[in-house]
Amino acid sequence: MGNLERLVYLSMKDCKNLKILPKNICMLKLLETLIISGCTSLNEFPIEMLRNMESLKVLLTDGIPIAELRPGRSSCILSSLPYSLVDLSLQGCNLSNDALPKEFSNLSSLRRLNLGKNPICSLPNCIKDLTRLDELSFLGCNYLKSLLGLPKLRELNVVYCESLETITYQCSPL
């Protein structure tokens, strides 16, 4: 796979038998979109691979239980994502507030973030510093109670968040 130097789009969606991503995937320097959603048998997530994917703009990992791949180290995986990401979907990855990193400072280009169907209770701190974020989804986060200090967004999806009580936004400096 590493010989496909000009590959820009790779979908392994719903590859139920995939247990590990090929190590030479990090050699795909031009890869912009990686879809591994539904690869539920994946039991290893190579952090080194993520760090080296400098052109990656879209990463879809829906349904992969990231918190279970490296118990207690999911925030390490997520804080190692490449700075080039614009669209990140972590829907249904079994991520709680504790599993998310304290900051996403490396994701300064992120515009779309999907955290739907995760056991999140409140706005994760890492989101507050994502100044370029336009779209944020918590679709189906049944335990979500409050979103305090949201950055300015174009679109916020909180459909099926039955426990949600409070939403506030950050104040804009004068």
Stockholm file with secondary structure:
# STOCKHOLM 1.0

chainA/1-174         MGNLERLVYLSMKDCKNLKILPKNICMLKLLETLIISGCTSLNEFPIEMLRNMESLKVLLTDGIPIAELRPGRSSCILSSLPYSLVDLSLQGCNLSNDALPKEFSNLSSLRRLNLGKNPICSLPNCIKDLTRLDELSFLGCNYLKSLLGLPKLRELNVVYCESLETITYQCSPL
#=GR chainA/1-174 SS CTTCTTCCEEECTTCTTCCBCCGGGGGCTTCCEEECTTCTTCCBCCHHHHHHCTTCCEEECTTCCHHHHSTTCHHHHHTTSCTTCSEEECTTSCCCGGGSCSCCTTCTTCCEEECTTSCCCBCCGGGTTCTTCCEEECTTCTTCCEEEEECCCSEEECTTCTTCCEEEECCCCC
#=GC SS_cons         CTTCTTCCEEECTTCTTCCBCCGGGGGCTTCCEEECTTCTTCCBCCHHHHHHCTTCCEEECTTCCHHHHSTTCHHHHHTTSCTTCSEEECTTSCCCGGGSCSCCTTCTTCCEEECTTSCCCBCCGGGTTCTTCCEEECTTCTTCCEEEEECCCSEEECTTCTTCCEEEECCCCC
//
